[in-house]
Amino acid sequence: MKRIVLLILLLSQMLSGKILSASYEVSYGIFQTMGTADARFEIKDDQTYSIRIEAKTTGIAKFLSNNRIESYESYGNVINGRLVPLKYVKVRQTDSKKTIKIYTFDHSKQKVWKENIHSDEWDKVEHDFYAAEDILTLFFNLNTYTQSRQDQIFYAIGGSGKDGRINVVFPKNEVLQGMKKTLEMNEGDFLKVILNDRIFASSNGELLINLGKDGLCDKAVLADVLLFGDIIGKRVR
């Protein structure tokens, strides 16, 4: 489920609007629709922001996952048009248990503190590495980094578990045409995001993404997952 949510997390470039929302359906090979996700982005008084994404399993996936629900949230400040996170929260729950992870940013000391809350257990430690962004703010900030449309490497809490590394690649020529064919889309912007982590049976989590005219992801594909085929996230509203 976490990896399905990441299809939805990679959904946007920074927009001028104060409030933005979208809904997605996720299908997985023979299982068809196996989950839904709702995303909401809001800027308050041009000074603070909030992002929230909630994903739920549906149908057979809901039954097999014990009614799994995950939410991802980011809160912080808007500084010179860029989102700067202060807190990033991940919640995972089923009918039988609930876990919460809270990441708090101390940018002045270049540290991130992690709190794990599971049932009655609570632990707060310094995270293994510092990153100036979480995965939500990174992708809402992308347009401030990628105007040159050159391939780049970023680091974010929620990226690779080792160091947060995320590669963003802008396809060209034959590679671009191949992406358009795979995504079955011709309009909008196209990019490849490499999470540098195993997603299902894929080697390093390569996501093919199509951005619509409003900057939101219209469709994302994790291709050739062993046994099942493609995992597809598609915007429905």
C-alpha positions as CSV (number, residue, x, y, z in Angstrom):
1,M,0.0,0.0,0.0
2,K,2.9,2.4,0.8
3,R,4.2,2.0,-2.7
4,I,0.7,2.5,-4.2
5,V,0.5,5.8,-2.3
6,L,3.8,6.9,-3.8
7,L,2.2,6.8,-7.2
8,I,-0.1,9.5,-5.9
9,L,2.5,11.4,-4.0
10,L,4.3,12.2,-7.2
11,L,1.5,14.2,-8.4
12,S,2.3,17.8,-9.0
13,Q,4.3,20.9,-9.6
14,M,3.7,24.1,-7.5
15,L,0.5,25.9,-8.5
16,S,-0.6,29.5,-7.9
17,G,-4.0,28.5,-6.4
18,K,-4.7,28.6,-2.7
19,I,-6.6,25.3,-2.5
20,L,-6.2,22.4,-4.9
21,S,-7.7,18.9,-4.6
22,A,-7.8,15.7,-6.8
23,S,-8.9,12.1,-6.6
24,Y,-7.3,9.0,-8.0
25,E,-8.0,5.3,-8.7
26,V,-5.2,2.8,-8.5
27,S,-5.4,-0.5,-10.5
28,Y,-3.0,-3.4,-10.3
29,G,-3.0,-5.9,-13.3
30,I,-5.7,-8.4,-13.0
31,F,-7.1,-6.9,-9.8
32,Q,-8.4,-3.8,-11.6
33,T,-9.3,-1.0,-9.1
34,M,-7.6,-1.9,-5.8
35,G,-7.5,1.5,-4.1
36,T,-8.5,5.2,-4.2
37,A,-6.7,8.3,-3.0
38,D,-7.7,11.9,-2.3
39,A,-5.2,14.7,-2.2
40,R,-5.6,18.3,-0.9
41,F,-3.2,21.2,-1.0
42,E,-3.8,24.5,0.7
43,I,-1.8,27.7,1.3
44,K,-3.0,30.1,4.0
45,D,-2.2,33.8,3.9
46,D,0.7,33.1,1.6
47,Q,2.7,32.1,4.7
48,T,1.9,28.5,5.6
49,Y,0.8,25.4,3.8
50,S,-0.7,22.0,4.4
51,I,-0.8,18.9,2.2
52,R,-2.8,15.8,3.0
53,I,-3.2,12.6,1.0
54,E,-5.3,9.7,2.1
55,A,-5.4,6.3,0.4
56,K,-7.8,3.5,0.9
57,T,-8.0,-0.1,-0.4
58,T,-11.1,-1.2,-2.1
59,G,-12.7,-4.5,-3.2
60,I,-10.6,-7.6,-2.8
61,A,-7.6,-5.5,-1.8
62,K,-9.6,-4.1,1.1
63,F,-10.4,-7.7,2.2
64,L,-6.9,-9.0,1.8
65,S,-5.3,-6.0,3.6
66,N,-7.7,-6.0,6.6
67,N,-9.2,-2.6,5.5
68,R,-5.8,-0.8,5.1
69,I,-5.8,3.0,5.1
70,E,-2.8,5.3,4.9
71,S,-2.5,9.0,5.1
72,Y,0.5,11.3,4.5
73,E,0.6,15.0,5.7
74,S,3.0,17.8,5.5
75,Y,2.9,21.2,7.3
76,G,5.2,24.2,7.1
77,N,6.0,27.6,5.8
78,V,6.0,29.2,2.4
79,I,9.3,31.1,1.9
80,N,9.9,32.9,-1.4
81,G,7.3,30.7,-3.1
82,R,8.9,27.5,-1.9
83,L,7.4,25.0,0.6
84,V,9.6,24.5,3.6
85,P,8.4,21.6,5.9
86,L,8.3,21.7,9.6
87,K,6.4,18.4,10.1
88,Y,5.7,15.3,8.0
89,V,3.3,12.6,9.3
90,K,2.6,9.1,8.0
91,V,-0.3,7.1,9.4
92,R,-1.0,3.4,8.6
93,Q,-3.9,1.6,10.0
94,T,-6.0,-1.5,9.6
95,D,-8.9,-3.0,11.5
96,S,-6.4,-4.5,14.0
97,K,-3.6,-1.9,14.5
98,K,-2.5,1.6,13.8
99,T,1.1,3.1,13.5
100,I,2.1,6.7,13.3
101,K,5.5,8.2,12.2
102,I,6.1,11.9,12.8
103,Y,9.2,13.6,11.3
104,T,10.1,17.1,12.7
105,F,12.5,19.3,10.8
106,D,15.2,21.4,12.5
107,H,16.6,23.2,9.5
108,S,19.0,25.4,11.5
109,K,20.8,22.4,12.8
110,Q,20.2,20.3,9.7
111,K,18.5,17.5,11.7
112,V,15.3,15.6,11.4
113,W,13.7,14.0,14.5
114,K,11.6,10.8,14.1
115,E,8.8,9.7,16.4
116,N,7.4,6.2,16.1
117,I,4.0,5.6,17.8
118,H,2.7,2.1,17.8
119,S,-0.1,1.1,20.3
120,D,1.3,2.1,23.7
121,E,4.9,2.3,22.5
122,W,6.5,5.7,21.8
123,D,10.0,6.5,20.7
124,K,11.8,9.7,19.5
125,V,15.2,9.6,17.9
126,E,17.3,11.5,15.4
127,H,16.6,10.3,11.9
128,D,19.4,8.6,10.0
129,F,19.8,11.5,7.6
130,Y,18.8,15.1,7.1
131,A,16.9,16.4,4.1
132,A,15.4,19.8,3.6
133,E,12.2,18.5,2.2
134,D,9.7,15.6,2.5
135,I,8.5,13.8,-0.5
136,L,5.3,15.9,-0.6
137,T,6.9,19.2,-0.6
138,L,9.6,18.1,-3.0
139,F,7.2,17.4,-5.7
140,F,5.1,20.5,-5.1
141,N,8.4,22.4,-5.4
142,L,9.6,20.7,-8.5
143,N,8.9,23.6,-10.9
144,T,11.3,25.8,-9.0
145,Y,14.1,23.2,-9.6
146,T,13.5,21.8,-13.0
147,Q,12.9,24.8,-15.2
148,S,16.0,23.9,-17.2
149,R,14.5,20.4,-17.8
150,Q,17.8,18.8,-16.9
151,D,17.9,15.5,-15.1
152,Q,18.5,16.0,-11.4
153,I,19.0,14.2,-8.1
154,F,17.0,15.3,-5.0
155,Y,16.9,14.1,-1.4
156,A,13.7,14.0,0.7
157,I,12.2,12.3,3.8
158,G,10.0,9.6,2.4
159,G,12.3,8.8,-0.5
160,S,14.9,6.0,-0.5
161,G,15.1,4.5,3.0
162,K,18.9,4.7,2.8
163,D,19.5,8.4,2.1
164,G,16.2,9.8,0.7
165,R,17.7,10.0,-2.9
166,I,15.2,10.5,-5.7
167,N,16.2,10.9,-9.4
168,V,14.0,13.0,-11.7
169,V,14.6,12.4,-15.5
170,F,13.1,14.3,-18.4
171,P,12.7,11.9,-21.3
172,K,13.7,12.9,-24.9
173,N,13.3,11.6,-28.4
174,E,12.7,7.8,-28.6
175,V,12.5,7.5,-24.8
176,L,9.8,10.1,-24.7
177,Q,7.8,8.4,-27.5
178,G,8.1,5.1,-25.6
179,M,6.7,6.8,-22.4
180,K,3.8,8.3,-24.3
181,K,2.9,4.8,-25.7
182,T,3.2,3.2,-22.3
183,L,1.0,5.9,-20.6
184,E,-1.4,6.1,-23.5
185,M,-1.1,9.9,-23.3
186,N,0.1,12.4,-25.8
187,E,-0.7,15.7,-24.1
188,G,0.9,17.3,-21.0
189,D,4.4,17.0,-19.6
190,F,6.3,13.7,-19.1
191,L,8.9,12.7,-16.6
192,K,10.4,9.6,-15.0
193,V,10.9,9.5,-11.2
194,I,13.3,6.9,-9.8
195,L,12.8,6.2,-6.1
196,N,15.9,4.1,-5.7
197,D,14.1,1.5,-3.7
198,R,12.4,-1.8,-4.5
199,I,8.7,-1.4,-5.2
200,F,6.9,-4.8,-5.3
201,A,9.1,-6.8,-7.7
202,S,10.6,-3.8,-9.6
203,S,14.3,-3.2,-9.1
204,N,14.6,0.4,-8.2
205,G,11.1,1.9,-8.4
206,E,10.9,3.7,-11.7
207,L,7.7,5.7,-12.2
208,L,6.5,7.1,-15.5
209,I,4.4,10.2,-14.9
210,N,2.2,12.4,-17.1
211,L,1.4,15.9,-15.8
212,G,-1.8,17.6,-17.0
213,K,-2.2,21.3,-18.0
214,D,-3.0,22.3,-14.3
215,G,0.3,20.7,-13.2
216,L,-1.3,17.7,-11.5
217,C,-0.5,14.2,-12.3
218,D,-3.1,12.7,-14.8
219,K,-1.6,9.3,-14.9
220,A,1.4,7.3,-13.4
221,V,2.6,3.9,-14.2
222,L,5.0,1.5,-12.4
223,A,5.7,-0.9,-15.3
224,D,6.3,-4.6,-15.5
225,V,5.8,-5.7,-11.9
226,L,6.5,-9.4,-11.6
227,L,3.4,-11.6,-12.2
228,F,0.8,-8.8,-12.3
229,G,1.9,-6.4,-15.0
230,D,1.6,-2.6,-14.6
231,I,0.4,-0.7,-11.5
232,I,-1.5,2.4,-12.8
233,G,-2.7,5.5,-10.9
234,K,-5.2,7.6,-12.8
235,R,-6.9,10.9,-12.0
236,V,-10.7,10.6,-11.9
237,R,-11.5,14.1,-10.5
